[in-house]
Every structure is written in C-alpha cells, then in structure tokens.
Amino acid sequence: MIVITTPTGQIGSQVLANVLTAREPIRVIAREPSRLPPQVRERVEIVRGSTDDVGVVNEALAGADTVFWLVPPNPRARSIPGHTLDFVRPLCEAITSQGVRRVIGVSSLGRGTARNAGQISAIFAMDDLVESTGVSYRSLCPPGFMENLLQQVEPIKSQGVFFSPVSGDRKVPVCSTRDIAAIAADLLLDDSWSGQDSVPIHGPEDLSHHDMAEIMSQVLGRPVRFQQVPGDTYVATLTRHGMTEAWARGIVDMAAAVERGAYDAEPRSPRSTTPTGFRQWCEEVLKPAVLA
C-alpha cells in the first residue's frame, strides 16, 4: 500500500497522477476529498482529515509500505517550527505504531549548511525527526520552485515586474515541481531501496533573477524586469496581504540563506539535473497563466 499526502496540492497531485499509472493500491489523506477528480476518487482509498491529526495519520498508515510526506505551507502560521513539527510528530508516531517501511519527504537543498533559514531550517528539523524513527527515508532536496513565480502573475501581467529579496545577479538552481513529483513517484514504486539518504535536485541550470526576466520577456513577448526588495519592505508587503509576520520573516530569512550560498553546498551532478528548463516552463505554465 502506497500512501500519498497533499493529493490536491501542487506537488502531491502530480505525484498521485504519476503513481496512478501503476497497479499499486493507493491511499490518500485528503482534507477535502471533493477536490479530487472523480476518476481519482474511484481509483484510490481516501482517509478524510488532516495530516496533523495523529488519529487520521494512524488510520491512513495502517498496513502501508511506503509513504509520500509533504508538510503543507500555512502563510497564517504563528510559528514556522511549530507548524512544521505539528505535521511531523503524527507521522513519526504512526511510522512506529504501524510499521511503515519507507518514507519519501520533500525537504530542501542546503541541509547541513543552511542556518537561520526560516522555512528551510524547519524542514530540516522534519528530516531529523523522521530519521530518528529508523525508517528508510529519502529526503528530496530541491531548490526554489519555478512555480513560486505564479504567486506574482498579477504584477508580471500588469506591471511587467517581479520581486524578491534575493539580489538580481545571484545565480541559483531552480526546478519545476513536475520533476520533483516524478522523482517521488519513481521512489514510491521502487521497493528495492532502504536506508536513509538525501536526493539532491538542482533543475537543469543555475539562473539569476535577471536571467529569468530576460527569458520571461522573450517568452511573453513583452518586457519583464526584476526588482530586488529590502527584507523589511518585503515583510511589510507580505503581511499587508494577510501573511503572518513570522511566516513572512521566515521567507526573508530563507532568501538571505540562499544569498549566502545555501543552495551551493551540494554540487550539481547528472543525477541531480532534472529535465524541465525554465524557458520550457515559461512556455507551458507561466505564459498561459499570464494570458488568462
């Protein structure tokens, strides 16, 4: 039995779609099962509830062999570590009580080097807790997602600009969630692995925000520029739009860690280089969103 969390989320839904092509029995934990497509609801077993509920998690992991685990973001959380650990402790309890053999989690590049890195630091604490159970574990370690730009579709469309606290010239790896999901699905369907290890994911190239702006301009056929925003200004903007100060400050701390080289610690390799390039992603995902 394979268990998949966040089956309607950005990554979880793609993991589920990939795994559905196999004949394995699949169980999902869904807060709102009605959001699952009808053909998916017919194919999978559904446990209704949230992954921060130990009773729900124990029910879902009963008889499970392999689990895909992702902590959902909550921009209204009052504490980043508190939010993350609330979703990890039920998993750790269920791993032990239900005898789960393997877990695949979504973490981040920079483990072992990034410090005071907001959401990244919290997700490394997740890795540590899961590994403390002794379960066979694969920590998927991507950089920032290309899909994060979808949160700025409106200024890209109306002003031709996108923003970040990270400087415009800092080249960093960037990847698409479709490639993270493909790696996760392959691991879910592979019963040969054991032990604990990290799986670096770099995407196909390192890009600066200025590089991205140039590619976006070419794909969209209109000028797009990048503007760096000071950390305090960025926090103020995010909180004005409903985010808690803790979550917003965590994003700025995460950006500062990236600026310091958090994503540089793990060298790129052929295995960590995923196929979806930024130009391709802009053509297939960003452009339709901007033109909608």
N, C-alpha and C positions, 0 to 999 in steps of 0.2 A: 504494500500500500504506500502510495506517494501522497504526502500532504503538502498543499500549497497555500501560503498565506497571502494576503492582499491580492486576491484574484481579480479584483476590478481596478487595481492600481496601475500606475504607469509601467512598472516592470513586471509585477505579478501577473497581469493579464496576458502579457506576451509570453511569460514562462508557461502559463497554463495552455495557451494556444499551441505552443510547440510540443508540449507533453501530450496533448490530446491526440496527436497523430500516432502515438503508440497505443498498445493494447493494455497498458498497465491500469490497475484500479487506482482511481484518483479521488481524494477527499479534499475539500477546500473549507477554509474558515472564512465566512463572509458576514459582515455586519448587516448588509442589506442584500440578501440573495436575489431580490428582484432586479438588481442592476446587472446580474449575469445574463448573457444572451440565452434565449430559450433552448437552443441546441446544446449549450454548455450545461444548463441545469438538468437536461435529460441524460447527460453523459457522466456526471460526477455526483459523488455523495457530498451533501452540504451540511456543515455544522454551523448553525447560526450563532453569531456573537462576535466578541472582540478578543483579540489575541493578548490583551492584558488581563483577561479573566481566567484564573487558573482552572476553574471547572470546565470552561469551554475548551481550553487547550488540552487538558487531560482527556476529555471526550474525543477530541479530534485526533490525538496522537495514539489512541488505543489501537494496538496492532499495526502501527505504522513502522515502515522500514526506513524511509528517507523523507526528510522534511526540508522544504524551502522556506526560509525565515527572513522576513524583512520588517524592520521597525518603521511603521508609517510616520511621516512627519506630522507635527502639530504646531503650526505657527502661533497658536494661542497658549502653548505650554508655558507655565511659570518657571519651570526648571528644565533645562536640557538633560542633565544627567538623570533627574527624577523621572522624566518622561521616558527616556530610553530604558532605564532599568525596570520600570513598571511593565514593560513589554518583554523583558528578557527573563525575569525571575520565574514567571509561569512556565516558560519554555524549559528552563533548567530543571524545574521540579518535575515536569512531565517527561523529560528525557530519562530521568532516573526511574520514575514510577512506572513508565510504560515500556521501558527497554528499547528506546529508539536507537537505531544503529548508526545513522548518518544524518548530518545537518549541513545544509548549504546556506550561508548567511551573506548578506550584502554589507560590506564594510567600506573601506576607502584606501587608496594609496597613502603611504606615509606612516604605516604602523611601525612603531619603534623609534620614530624620529620626530613626528609632529607633537608639539607641546602647546598647551593653552590654545587649542584649535577648535573651540566651540563644538559644533555637532560632530566633527571628526573625532575629537577626543572621547566623546560619549560613546560613539560607535565602536571605538577600540576597547572600551570597557565591556561592551557586549561580547566582543570576541573573547576577552579574557574569561568572562563568566561561563560562556558556553564551553570553552576548552577545559575549564576546571571540572566539568562533569565527566571528562574522559571519553566523550562521544567522538567518533570520527567526524572531522569537521573540515570543510573547505570555506575559507573566508575569501569571498570575491572582493577584489580591491581595485575599484575603478577610480578615475579622477572625476572632475566635474562632468555633468551630463550636457550634451548638446541641447537636450530638451529643456534645460533651465532657461534658455532664451525664449521659450514660449511664454514665460511669465512677463516678457517685455514686448509682446506683439503690438500692443497699443502704441507705445512711443515709437517703435520701429515704423509702424504704419503711418502715424500722424505727424511725427517729427523727424523721422529718419535718424534716430539716435537710440543707443542702448547704453546702460550704465553698469559700473562695478567699482568696488573699492580697489580691485587689483589693477596695477598700472597697465597702460595700453601696450607696452613693449615687452612685457613678461611672457615669454613663450612657455606654455604648459601643455601637457597632454589633455585631450578631450575625447569623449567617446559617446556613442549612441546607446540608449537603453535597449535597443533591439539586440545589440551584440552582447550585452550583459545577460539578457534573457536567454539567448542561445547557449551561452556557456553554462548557465544554471540548469537549463533543460537537459543538456548533454550529461551533466553530473547526476541529475535525478534519475536518468535512465541507465546509468552505468553502475552496476553492482559490484565492480571489481576493486574499487578504491577503499582505502582505510587510512587511519592515522589522521594527523592534523597538519594542515598546511595552508598557506596563503596562495591565492591565484591572482597575480598582478594583471591588470587590464589597462592598456595605455591608449587605445584607439590607434589610428594609422599614422598620426602626425602630431607634432607639437605646434601650437598656434598661439600667437598673441591676439589680444582683442583688436588691434589694428589689422592684423591678418584677417580675422573674422569679418570685420567691417568691409574690407575690400572684396572678399568673396561674396558676402551678402549683397553688396552693391551690384556686383556682376550678375548674380542670380536673379535679383529682384528687378533689375533694370532701373534702379533709382539710387541716389546717393544715400548711403548709410554710414554714420560715423560713430565712433566710440567716445564716451566721456567718462573719465575717472572721477569718482565722487569721494570726498573725505569720509572717513569712517563714521564720525559723529553725525554728519549730514545724512549718510545712508541709513543709519539707525533711526533718525528722526523721520525720514521719509517712510520707512517700513512701518514704524509704529503708528504713523498717521493713517496708514491703510489697514490698521487692525491687528498687526503683529505685536506680540508682547515684546517688551524691551529685552528680556532675557534671550528670546529666540533671535531677535534682530542683532543683538550684540554678538551672539554666537556666530551668525553669518559673517559679521565683520572680523571676528577673531579667526574664523576659518579662512577668510580671504588673506588675512595677514600671514597665516601659516603657509599658505600657497605662495605668497610673495617671498617668504623666507626660504622656499625650496622644499616644502613638504612632499611634493609630487616627484622630486628629483632623486629621492633616495633609492628607489628601485629602478635599475637600468632597464631600458626597453629591450625586448627580445622578440624573435619571430613569433614565439608562442603568445606573448602578451599583446601583440599588434593585431587589433581587430579590423574587420574589413570596411566598415561604413565610414567613408570620408566626410568631412564637413561640407564640401560642395554638394555631394550626393544628398546628404541630409537636408541641406537648404532647399534643394530642388524638390525633394519628395515630402518634406514635412513643413519647413518654415514657410516656403512660398505659398502653398495652399492656405496656411493659417493667416498670412498677411493679406492675401487676396480675398479671403472670405468676407 
